Amino acid sequence: MTIGRRLFISSGTFAVVIAFAYWLVAREISGTFLLGFLAFALSVLAGYMVAAEGKADLWGDRCDATQAEAAGQIIGTYSVSSPLPFWSALAITAVLLGLVVSPTLSVLGFLAALCLGVAFIVQSR
C-alpha cells in the first residue's frame, strides 16, 4: 500500500473516532456533523487513491529507491481544458444549498457529485 493511501485511510479512521468521541462528550450536532464530513471527505480521497492509483509504481513508495531513479518520473497528467471541476463545484454547491433550501436539491447534487467522481476517475486513466 502506498504512503498516500495509508495516510488518508488512517486519517479517515482517526476522524471517525474523533467524531464519535466528540458526540459522546459534547452531544453537539454541528461539530459532530463537521467531523463526520471530514471523515467522509478523507474516505473519498482514500477510495480515489485505491481505485485510480492502485497500480501506480511511484518512486517514493519503494524503500530501496535512490534520488537518481526519481529524475524524470512522470507522476500524472492534468487536463487544463476539462469541464469537470466547474461541474463538481456546481454539484457541491447544490448539495450545500439543498441542505438549507430543499432536500431534493441536496439529493440531486449528491447524485451529480457521485457521477462526476466517476467521471474524474475515468478521465484520470
N, C-alpha and C positions, 0 to 999 in steps of 0.2 A: 504494500500500500504506500502511496506517495506521501510525502510530508504534508502537502496541502490538504489531501483528503483526511489525514489524521487530525490536522489542525481544526478543520471545520466540523468533523464528526465529534471530536472531544469538546469543542466549544459549544456545539448544539446540545450535547448531553449536559454540559455544565449549566447552560441557560435553562434547560428543563428542570434541573434540580433546584436552581435558584428561584425559579418561578413558583415551584411547588412550596419551597420553604418560605418564600415571601407571603404566599397565600395563607399558610398555616400561622405565621407570626402576625401579619398585619391585617388580614382579612379585607384587603383593599383591592377593588376590582380593576382600577385603571392601571396600576403598577403591575399587577399580575398579568393583565392583558398585554401590556407592552413587553414584559419579559417573555411571555409566550410567543408573541410576534417575533421577537429576536430569535427564539429557538426555531421557529418556523423558517425564518429567513436563512439562518445558518444551515438548516436541513436542506433547503432548496439548493444552496450553494454546494453542499456536500453531494447531493444527488446529481447535480450537474457534473461535478468532477468525476463521479463514478461512471456516469453514462457517457460523457463526451471525452474525458481524458483517461478512460480505462486502459487503453493500450499505449499510452504515451511513455516514451523512454527518455526521460529528461536527465540531464547531467547531474542535477542536484539530488536526485533520488538514489544514486549509486554511492556506496560507501568508499569504493576504491577509485573514484574519478579524480582526475587532475584538472588544473586550470586550463592546460593546453587543449584538453578534449572539449572544453566548453566553447572554444573560439569558433565563431561562425555557426553556432547551433541555431536552427530555426525553431522557435518556440510555438508560433502560431501565426495566423493571418487576421487582419482586421479589415472588414469591408467598410469603406467610408461612404458608400452610396446606399447602404441598407436602410430601408424604412422601418425596420423592426424597433429600434429604440424609441422612435416617436410614438408608434402604436402601443408599445409597452407602457410608456409614461401615461398615455391616454387611458389605458385599461386600469392601471393602478389608481389614477385619479377617479375613475368611475367607481372602483371598489371603495375608496375612502369617502367619496361624496355620497355614495349609496348608503354608507353607514349612518349618515346624517339625514339624508332626504328620503330614500326609498330602498328597502331591502332588495327589491327586484333589480335595481340598477347595480347594486353591490354584487349580486349573484352573477349577472351578465358580465360585469367587469372581471370577476374572478374567473369565469369560464374563458373569457378572452385572454386573460393573462396566462392561463394554463396552455391554451393553444399557441400563444406567442412563445412561451417557454419551449414547447416542442419545436417550433419554427427556428428558434435560436440554436437548438441542438442540431437540427438537420442542416442548417446553414454552416455550422462550425465544422462539419465533417468534410 
